[in-house]
Amino acid sequence: MIGPAVFVAFAIAIVPLCYAFWLSLQDWYMLRQPAPKWGGLINYRALLQDTQLWASFGRTWIWTLGTVFVELLLAMPIALLLNRETGIARTASALILLPWVTPFIVLGFGWRFLLDSDVGPAHAFLHMIGIAGDSSVLNDPVLAFATIIFISGWKGTPFLVIALLAALKSIPDELYEAAEVDGAGAWSRFWHITVPSIQNTVVTVGLVLGILAFYSFDLPWIMTKGGPQDATTIVGIAMYKAVFLDLRPAYAAAISIVMLVLLFLASMFALRARRTD
């Protein structure tokens, strides 16, 4: 009965993974040879010596953690507000999904327009409060990276809001009523009832959003193409450049395998830490 599902899962997941691992062991520089040949660990040795790649790995971890932090920072108060039974809250619950369902290409070009130094209203506001100068924040290495991290987190916020909202609605009202009778204030009720009740949802959904962020490519490529000065070059962009600019698909495959291993170890560490708590 489960045979067809297992076959489909094998075809779309296991087979490409095995091919990527096989390709990572080949020596294939397309400008030098038309077909791959066995190279053993040559790509992994080159990867260990690639300081620019490891710098992009570092930026990717900052990007991932920053994105999840922004998502949690924005989603928690929004979910608490939408948890109130009002007509406005019900309408807002539907509209909140708009950033999530908007394609990255539309989102990226939209934000590029907003941050344009000549006509962008967002740039005009940032310039007025002293954050941006005459040039767009996307031209500043530090501000560009911080900006696209915020935009990435803003896009993922609706998904976390809906998950938190479902978790909040599952908390029995009797717990809050009993705590209020015992004299617990709003902060005490939030910290001792709300947070423990939703922490499993936060960890699980946060892990999923972190995995999605770790594999990001679309948004930083559309907005900055990895610049300025490689300040926004994360691993997804480095892998893209290895294939389409450097014409080294085997090296890109080795990068993808290392990404998978690091993400697997990080996920296991997060889940183990959660079980320990």
Secondary structure in CASP SS format (residue, H / E / C, confidence):
PFRMAT SS
TARGET T0000
AUTHOR 0000-0000-0000
METHOD secondary structure of the structure
MODEL  1
M C 1.00
I C 1.00
G H 1.00
P H 1.00
A H 1.00
V H 1.00
F H 1.00
V H 1.00
A H 1.00
F H 1.00
A H 1.00
I H 1.00
A H 1.00
I H 1.00
V H 1.00
P H 1.00
L H 1.00
C H 1.00
Y H 1.00
A H 1.00
F H 1.00
W H 1.00
L H 1.00
S H 1.00
L C 1.00
Q E 1.00
D E 1.00
W C 1.00
Y C 1.00
M C 1.00
L C 1.00
R C 1.00
Q C 1.00
P C 1.00
A C 1.00
P C 1.00
K E 1.00
W E 1.00
G C 1.00
G C 1.00
L C 1.00
I H 1.00
N H 1.00
Y H 1.00
R H 1.00
A H 1.00
L H 1.00
L H 1.00
Q C 1.00
D C 1.00
T H 1.00
Q H 1.00
L H 1.00
W H 1.00
A H 1.00
S H 1.00
F H 1.00
G H 1.00
R H 1.00
T H 1.00
W H 1.00
I H 1.00
W H 1.00
T H 1.00
L H 1.00
G H 1.00
T H 1.00
V H 1.00
F H 1.00
V H 1.00
E H 1.00
L H 1.00
L H 1.00
L H 1.00
A H 1.00
M H 1.00
P H 1.00
I H 1.00
A H 1.00
L H 1.00
L H 1.00
L H 1.00
N C 1.00
R C 1.00
E C 1.00
T C 1.00
G H 1.00
I H 1.00
A H 1.00
R H 1.00
T H 1.00
A H 1.00
S H 1.00
A H 1.00
L H 1.00
I C 1.00
L C 1.00
L H 1.00
P H 1.00
W H 1.00
V H 1.00
T C 1.00
P C 1.00
F H 1.00
I H 1.00
V H 1.00
L H 1.00
G H 1.00
F H 1.00
G H 1.00
W H 1.00
R H 1.00
F H 1.00
L H 1.00
L C 1.00
D C 1.00
S C 1.00
D C 1.00
V C 1.00
G C 1.00
P H 1.00
A H 1.00
H H 1.00
A H 1.00
F H 1.00
L H 1.00
H H 1.00
M H 1.00
I C 1.00
G C 1.00
I C 1.00
A C 1.00
G C 1.00
D C 1.00
S C 1.00
S C 1.00
V H 1.00
L H 1.00
N H 1.00
D C 1.00
P H 1.00
V H 1.00
L H 1.00
A H 1.00
F H 1.00
A H 1.00
T H 1.00
I H 1.00
I H 1.00
F H 1.00
I H 1.00
S H 1.00
G H 1.00
W H 1.00
K H 1.00
G H 1.00
T H 1.00
P H 1.00
F H 1.00
L H 1.00
V H 1.00
I H 1.00
A H 1.00
L H 1.00
L H 1.00
A H 1.00
A H 1.00
L H 1.00
K H 1.00
S C 1.00
I C 1.00
P C 1.00
D H 1.00
E H 1.00
L H 1.00
Y H 1.00
E H 1.00
A H 1.00
A H 1.00
E H 1.00
V H 1.00
D C 1.00
G C 1.00
A C 1.00
G C 1.00
A H 1.00
W H 1.00
S H 1.00
R H 1.00
F H 1.00
W H 1.00
H H 1.00
I H 1.00
T H 1.00
V H 1.00
P H 1.00
S H 1.00
I H 1.00
Q H 1.00
N H 1.00
T H 1.00
V H 1.00
V H 1.00
T H 1.00
V H 1.00
G H 1.00
L H 1.00
V H 1.00
L H 1.00
G H 1.00
I H 1.00
L H 1.00
A H 1.00
F H 1.00
Y C 1.00
S C 1.00
F C 1.00
D H 1.00
L H 1.00
P H 1.00
W H 1.00
I H 1.00
M H 1.00
T H 1.00
K C 1.00
G C 1.00
G C 1.00
P C 1.00
Q C 1.00
D C 1.00
A C 1.00
T C 1.00
T C 1.00
I C 1.00
V H 1.00
G H 1.00
I H 1.00
A H 1.00
M H 1.00
Y H 1.00
K H 1.00
A H 1.00
V H 1.00
F H 1.00
L C 1.00
D C 1.00
L C 1.00
R C 1.00
P H 1.00
A H 1.00
Y H 1.00
A H 1.00
A H 1.00
A H 1.00
I H 1.00
S H 1.00
I H 1.00
V H 1.00
M H 1.00
L H 1.00
V H 1.00
L H 1.00
L H 1.00
F H 1.00
L H 1.00
A H 1.00
S H 1.00
M H 1.00
F H 1.00
A H 1.00
L H 1.00
R H 1.00
A H 1.00
R H 1.00
R H 1.00
T H 1.00
D C 1.00
END
